Amino acid sequence: MSILDSTQHASSDLQGSYAWTDSLKGVYYGPGSVKTALPKLLSIIGGKKALVVTGRSLHDKTDVVKQVENVLKEHNAYGATFYEIGQHSPIAGIKSGLKAFKDVGADIIVSVGGGSPVDASKAILYFQQQETGGPYLRQIAIPTTLSAAEYTIGAGYTNEEGYKVAVSSPELAPAGIILDAELTLATPERLWLSTGVRALDHAVETLYRPLVPPPVKYLAYAALADLVKYLPQTKANPQAVDVRQKLQIASWMSLWPLKFEKYSALGLSHALGHKLGARYGIPHGITSCLTLAPVIALQAELLSSDNKDWLAGALFYLRVPSTGSIEGDIGKLSAIIQKLVDDLGLHSTLTEYKVPRGDVLEIAQLAAGKEYPSLPKVVALLESLYV
């Protein structure tokens, strides 16, 4: 999954296209919005009986899942709750979730939690469709982190060998999304903040992602600015629901729903993160804390002129003066993001996660491809993450 896309695409600055995911019927946001938005979306989508898909911690240690269950029960749409989804969505949990979905006679999934329940739900619906040959059934996503998996058509999960793989279809994008900041109050601080850096990773790599039209890049600028502004505020005052709501909206802007005519991968930071995450047990958000700032610094050497301009342009939206050169501005952006990661208490190393140094070349090859011209620089980047 997520080998760096080596396809040469024409610049999207002056020509291209835009479409949104066909399955998306609505995004509702606001503190307490789950109570009204969930019944509306069930009515719009047509779901009659829902399987709630979540993780064990959220189910056992908070009342968040209970709140969602109660709304479903009030509208006679509750089937059951499946809470055996682990970090990076292991395939065993997906298979068990599919069985639970069929056993209860559900026709829709309501996912609650971070990227793992959302992606696992996509995978459950993918395998359900493969079994039946019928239409794809739908998901309503209620995220409690900032990872933004709910805006994409792909489902990343961990196979039996421990590697991150994916299934993808335009029909897998959630049909409804509810951003209720009150439901995020129980999210552990490290998870909340690190997935905020994950959203920052989306925003940055959208700026040089192939085929992304300019309006979406300007949304990425807005996301970047809000994430840099509000992540320190939410750390300082975790109970400020208004700040948490603004961060959920920033996460939405960081990975705005897109329907591409051709395949278009995010960049090197994401590619490395996918290869580090599942195999070595590093959470998604922490992989971005590790890789984003050094990848930005490397991009000052690697990107096309057009893409360097987009990346350097982020300083304007952060209200930071230019250094006077494009490469200098990109280096400044890298430094700003590294300082943010450090100030949030999220500095991490590959040593901390016991990633063997002998695996570095393989990780680089899996992420970027064996023939990637700058592979030695990717290896050097990974080696720098041990301190």
C-alpha positions as CSV (number, residue, x, y, z in Angstrom):
1,M,0.0,0.0,0.0
2,S,1.1,3.6,-0.8
3,I,4.3,3.0,-2.7
4,L,5.1,6.5,-3.8
5,D,3.5,7.2,-7.2
6,S,6.2,7.6,-9.8
7,T,3.7,8.5,-12.6
8,Q,4.6,11.8,-14.3
9,H,1.5,14.0,-14.2
10,A,1.0,17.4,-15.9
11,S,0.6,20.4,-13.6
12,S,-2.9,20.9,-12.4
13,D,-2.4,24.6,-12.0
14,L,-4.0,25.6,-15.3
15,Q,-6.0,22.5,-16.4
16,G,-7.7,19.6,-14.7
17,S,-11.0,18.6,-13.2
18,Y,-12.9,18.2,-9.9
19,A,-15.5,15.9,-8.7
20,W,-16.5,14.7,-5.3
21,T,-17.2,11.2,-4.0
22,D,-20.6,10.1,-5.3
23,S,-21.6,8.3,-2.1
24,L,-21.3,11.3,0.2
25,K,-24.8,12.6,1.1
26,G,-23.9,15.0,3.9
27,V,-21.4,16.3,6.4
28,Y,-22.9,17.6,9.6
29,Y,-20.9,19.4,12.2
30,G,-21.3,21.1,15.6
31,P,-21.2,20.2,19.3
32,G,-24.1,17.9,20.1
33,S,-25.0,17.4,16.5
34,V,-25.0,13.6,16.6
35,K,-28.5,13.7,18.1
36,T,-30.1,15.4,15.1
37,A,-27.6,14.5,12.3
38,L,-27.7,10.8,12.8
39,P,-31.4,10.4,12.3
40,K,-31.3,12.8,9.3
41,L,-28.5,10.7,7.6
42,L,-30.3,7.4,8.3
43,S,-33.4,8.9,6.6
44,I,-31.4,10.3,3.6
45,I,-29.4,7.1,3.1
46,G,-32.1,4.7,3.9
47,G,-30.4,2.6,6.6
48,K,-32.8,0.5,8.7
49,K,-30.6,-1.4,11.0
50,A,-27.1,-0.3,12.0
51,L,-24.0,-2.2,13.2
52,V,-21.9,0.2,15.3
53,V,-18.2,-0.5,14.7
54,T,-15.7,0.9,17.2
55,G,-12.6,0.0,19.2
56,R,-12.5,-1.6,22.6
57,S,-11.1,1.3,24.5
58,L,-13.7,3.8,23.3
59,H,-16.4,1.2,24.0
60,D,-15.2,0.2,27.5
61,K,-13.8,3.4,28.9
62,T,-16.1,6.1,27.7
63,D,-19.8,6.7,27.2
64,V,-19.3,7.9,23.6
65,V,-20.5,4.7,22.0
66,K,-23.5,4.5,24.4
67,Q,-24.6,7.9,23.2
68,V,-24.6,6.8,19.6
69,E,-26.4,3.6,20.5
70,N,-29.1,5.5,22.3
71,V,-29.8,7.7,19.3
72,L,-30.1,4.6,17.1
73,K,-32.4,2.9,19.6
74,E,-34.6,6.0,19.8
75,H,-35.2,5.6,16.0
76,N,-35.4,1.8,16.0
77,A,-32.3,1.5,13.9
78,Y,-29.9,-0.2,16.4
79,G,-28.7,-3.7,15.5
80,A,-25.6,-4.4,17.6
81,T,-22.1,-3.1,18.5
82,F,-18.9,-4.6,17.3
83,Y,-15.8,-3.4,19.2
84,E,-13.0,-5.7,18.2
85,I,-11.2,-3.3,15.9
86,G,-7.6,-2.8,16.8
87,Q,-5.0,-0.3,15.7
88,H,-4.3,-0.4,12.0
89,S,-7.4,-2.5,11.4
90,P,-6.1,-6.1,11.6
91,I,-7.8,-8.5,9.1
92,A,-9.0,-10.8,11.9
93,G,-11.2,-8.0,13.3
94,I,-12.5,-7.2,9.8
95,K,-13.6,-10.8,9.3
96,S,-15.2,-10.9,12.7
97,G,-16.9,-7.6,11.9
98,L,-18.3,-8.9,8.7
99,K,-19.8,-11.9,10.5
100,A,-21.4,-9.6,13.1
101,F,-22.8,-7.5,10.3
102,K,-24.4,-10.5,8.6
103,D,-25.5,-12.1,11.9
104,V,-27.5,-9.1,13.0
105,G,-29.0,-8.4,9.6
106,A,-27.6,-4.9,9.4
107,D,-27.8,-2.8,6.2
108,I,-25.6,0.1,7.3
109,I,-22.5,0.7,9.5
110,V,-22.1,3.5,12.0
111,S,-18.4,3.8,12.7
112,V,-17.3,5.6,15.9
113,G,-13.7,6.4,16.6
114,G,-10.5,7.1,14.7
115,G,-9.1,5.9,11.4
116,S,-9.1,2.2,12.3
117,P,-12.8,1.8,12.8
118,V,-13.6,3.9,9.8
119,D,-11.2,2.0,7.5
120,A,-12.3,-1.3,9.0
121,S,-15.9,-0.5,8.2
122,K,-15.0,0.3,4.6
123,A,-13.2,-3.1,4.4
124,I,-16.2,-4.9,6.0
125,L,-18.5,-3.4,3.4
126,Y,-16.0,-4.2,0.6
127,F,-15.9,-7.8,1.5
128,Q,-19.7,-7.9,2.0
129,Q,-20.1,-6.7,-1.5
130,Q,-17.6,-9.2,-2.9
131,E,-19.6,-12.0,-1.2
132,T,-23.0,-10.9,-2.4
133,G,-22.3,-9.3,-5.7
134,G,-24.9,-6.7,-4.9
135,P,-24.6,-2.9,-4.4
136,Y,-22.2,-1.5,-1.8
137,L,-23.9,-0.8,1.5
138,R,-23.2,2.4,3.3
139,Q,-21.3,3.8,6.3
140,I,-22.0,6.8,8.5
141,A,-18.7,7.9,10.2
142,I,-18.6,9.6,13.5
143,P,-14.9,10.4,14.0
144,T,-13.4,11.1,17.5
145,T,-9.9,11.8,16.2
146,L,-8.5,14.1,13.5
147,S,-7.1,11.4,11.2
148,A,-9.6,12.2,8.4
149,A,-10.0,8.6,7.1
150,E,-13.7,9.3,6.6
151,Y,-13.1,11.5,3.6
152,T,-11.3,8.9,1.4
153,I,-12.4,5.9,-0.8
154,G,-9.6,3.6,0.4
155,A,-9.6,1.2,3.3
156,G,-6.2,0.4,4.8
157,Y,-5.9,-2.7,6.9
158,T,-3.3,-5.1,8.2
159,N,-3.0,-8.5,6.5
160,E,-2.1,-11.8,8.1
161,E,1.6,-11.1,7.5
162,G,1.5,-7.8,9.4
163,Y,1.7,-5.5,6.3
164,K,-0.6,-2.6,5.5
165,V,-2.6,-3.3,2.4
166,A,-5.7,-1.7,1.0
167,V,-8.9,-2.1,-0.9
168,S,-10.4,0.9,-2.7
169,S,-13.6,1.9,-4.5
170,P,-15.5,5.2,-4.9
171,E,-18.4,3.5,-3.3
172,L,-16.5,2.9,0.0
173,A,-16.4,6.6,1.0
174,P,-18.7,7.1,3.9
175,A,-22.2,8.3,2.9
176,G,-22.5,10.5,6.0
177,I,-20.1,12.2,8.3
178,I,-20.8,13.7,11.7
179,L,-18.3,16.0,13.4
180,D,-19.5,16.4,16.9
181,A,-16.7,17.9,19.0
182,E,-18.4,16.9,22.3
183,L,-17.8,13.2,21.4
184,T,-14.0,13.9,21.2
185,L,-13.6,15.1,24.8
186,A,-12.8,11.5,25.9
187,T,-10.2,11.0,23.2
188,P,-6.7,10.6,24.9
189,E,-4.6,13.7,24.5
190,R,-1.7,12.0,22.7
191,L,-4.1,10.4,20.2
192,W,-6.0,13.7,19.6
193,L,-2.9,15.8,19.1
194,S,-0.9,13.2,17.0
195,T,-3.9,12.7,14.7
196,G,-3.9,16.5,14.4
197,V,-0.4,16.2,13.0
198,R,-1.7,13.5,10.7
199,A,-4.2,16.0,9.4
200,L,-1.4,18.5,9.0
201,D,0.4,15.8,6.9
202,H,-2.7,15.5,4.7
203,A,-2.8,19.3,4.2
204,V,0.9,19.6,3.4
205,E,1.0,16.7,1.0
206,T,-2.2,17.8,-0.8
207,L,-0.2,20.9,-1.9
208,Y,2.0,18.7,-4.1
209,R,-0.3,15.8,-4.7
210,P,-0.8,15.2,-8.4
211,L,-4.2,16.1,-10.0
212,V,-5.4,18.2,-7.1
213,P,-7.1,21.3,-8.4
214,P,-6.1,24.8,-7.0
215,P,-9.3,25.4,-5.0
216,V,-8.6,22.2,-3.0
217,K,-5.0,23.3,-2.4
218,Y,-6.3,26.6,-0.9
219,L,-8.5,24.6,1.4
220,A,-5.3,22.7,2.4
221,Y,-3.7,26.1,3.2
222,A,-6.6,27.0,5.4
223,A,-6.4,23.6,7.1
224,L,-2.7,24.0,7.7
225,A,-3.1,27.4,9.2
226,D,-5.9,26.3,11.6
227,L,-4.1,23.2,12.7
228,V,-0.9,25.1,13.5
229,K,-3.1,27.7,15.4
230,Y,-5.5,25.4,17.3
231,L,-3.4,22.3,18.2
232,P,-1.4,24.3,20.8
233,Q,-4.7,25.8,22.1
234,T,-6.4,22.4,22.5
235,K,-3.3,21.1,24.4
236,A,-3.5,24.1,26.7
237,N,-7.2,23.8,27.3
238,P,-8.5,20.3,26.4
239,Q,-12.0,21.0,27.5
240,A,-12.5,23.9,25.0
241,V,-15.2,22.3,22.8
242,D,-15.1,25.3,20.3
243,V,-11.4,24.7,19.6
244,R,-12.0,21.0,19.2
245,Q,-14.8,21.8,16.7
246,K,-12.5,24.1,14.7
247,L,-9.9,21.3,14.6
248,Q,-12.4,18.8,13.3
249,I,-13.3,21.3,10.5
250,A,-9.6,21.8,9.8
251,S,-9.2,18.0,9.5
252,W,-12.1,18.0,7.0
253,M,-10.3,20.7,4.9
254,S,-7.0,18.8,5.1
255,L,-8.3,15.9,3.0
256,W,-11.3,17.4,1.2
257,P,-13.4,14.7,-0.6
258,L,-12.1,14.2,-4.1
259,K,-13.0,11.8,-6.9
260,F,-10.0,11.4,-9.2
261,E,-10.2,10.4,-12.9
262,K,-6.8,8.6,-12.4
263,Y,-5.0,7.2,-9.4
264,S,-3.2,9.9,-7.3
265,A,-1.2,9.1,-4.2
266,L,-0.3,11.4,-1.4
267,G,3.4,11.9,-0.9
268,L,6.5,10.5,0.7
269,S,5.5,11.2,4.3
270,H,2.3,9.1,3.9
271,A,4.2,6.4,2.0
272,L,6.7,6.0,4.8
273,G,4.1,6.2,7.4
274,H,2.1,3.3,5.9
275,K,5.3,1.1,5.9
276,L,6.3,2.0,9.4
277,G,2.8,1.9,11.1
278,A,1.3,-1.5,11.0
279,R,4.6,-3.5,10.8
280,Y,6.2,-1.8,13.9
281,G,3.1,-0.9,15.9
282,I,3.5,2.9,15.4
283,P,0.2,4.8,15.5
284,H,-0.8,6.7,12.4
285,G,-0.5,10.0,14.0
286,I,3.0,9.3,15.4
287,T,4.2,8.2,12.0
288,S,3.4,11.7,10.7
289,C,5.1,13.2,13.8
290,L,8.2,11.3,12.7
291,T,8.3,11.9,9.0
292,L,6.5,15.1,8.0
293,A,9.0,17.7,9.0
294,P,12.0,15.9,7.5
295,V,10.1,15.0,4.3
296,I,9.2,18.7,3.8
297,A,12.9,19.6,4.2
298,L,13.8,16.9,1.6
299,Q,11.1,18.2,-0.8
300,A,13.1,21.5,-1.2
301,E,15.5,19.3,-3.3
302,L,13.0,17.0,-5.0
303,L,9.8,18.8,-6.0
304,S,9.1,20.4,-9.3
305,S,9.2,24.2,-9.5
306,D,5.4,24.5,-9.4
307,N,5.1,22.2,-6.4
308,K,7.9,24.0,-4.6
309,D,5.9,27.3,-5.1
310,W,2.8,25.7,-3.5
311,L,4.7,24.3,-0.6
312,A,6.6,27.6,0.1
313,G,3.3,29.5,-0.2
314,A,2.2,28.0,3.1
315,L,4.2,30.6,5.0
316,F,1.9,33.4,3.8
317,Y,-1.1,31.6,5.4
318,L,0.9,31.0,8.6
319,R,1.6,34.8,8.6
320,V,5.3,34.1,8.7
321,P,7.6,36.3,6.6
322,S,9.4,34.8,3.6
323,T,13.1,34.0,3.9
324,G,13.6,35.4,0.4
325,S,14.0,32.1,-1.4
326,I,11.7,29.2,-2.3
327,E,14.0,26.6,-0.8
328,G,14.5,28.7,2.3
329,D,10.7,29.1,2.8
330,I,10.3,25.3,2.5
331,G,13.0,24.8,5.1
332,K,11.3,27.3,7.3
333,L,8.0,25.4,7.0
334,S,9.8,22.2,8.0
335,A,11.2,23.9,11.1
336,I,7.8,25.3,12.1
337,I,6.2,21.9,11.9
338,Q,9.0,20.2,13.8
339,K,8.8,22.8,16.6
340,L,5.0,22.3,16.7
341,V,5.5,18.5,17.1
342,D,8.1,19.1,19.8
343,D,5.9,21.7,21.6
344,L,3.0,19.3,21.6
345,G,5.1,16.7,23.4
346,L,5.0,14.4,20.4
347,H,8.7,14.0,19.5
348,S,9.4,10.3,18.8
349,T,12.2,8.2,17.4
350,L,12.4,4.9,15.5
351,T,14.6,3.7,18.4
352,E,11.6,4.2,20.7
353,Y,9.5,1.9,18.6
354,K,12.3,-0.7,18.2
355,V,12.5,-0.5,14.4
356,P,15.7,-2.4,13.5
357,R,18.3,-0.3,11.7
358,G,18.8,-3.2,9.3
359,D,15.2,-2.7,8.0
360,V,15.8,0.9,6.8
361,L,16.6,0.1,3.2
362,E,13.6,-2.3,2.9
363,I,11.3,0.3,4.4
364,A,12.6,2.9,1.9
365,Q,12.2,0.6,-1.0
366,L,8.7,-0.5,0.0
367,A,7.6,3.2,0.4
368,A,9.3,4.8,-2.6
369,G,10.1,1.8,-4.9
370,K,13.4,0.2,-5.6
371,E,14.0,2.3,-8.7
372,Y,13.2,5.6,-7.0
373,P,16.0,8.0,-8.1
374,S,16.4,9.6,-4.7
375,L,16.2,6.3,-2.7
376,P,19.6,7.0,-0.9
377,K,18.1,10.3,0.4
378,V,15.1,8.5,1.7
379,V,17.3,6.0,3.5
380,A,19.3,8.9,5.0
381,L,16.0,10.5,6.1
382,L,14.9,7.3,7.9
383,E,18.3,6.9,9.5
384,S,18.0,10.4,11.0
385,L,14.8,9.4,12.8
386,Y,16.7,7.2,15.3
387,V,17.7,10.2,17.4
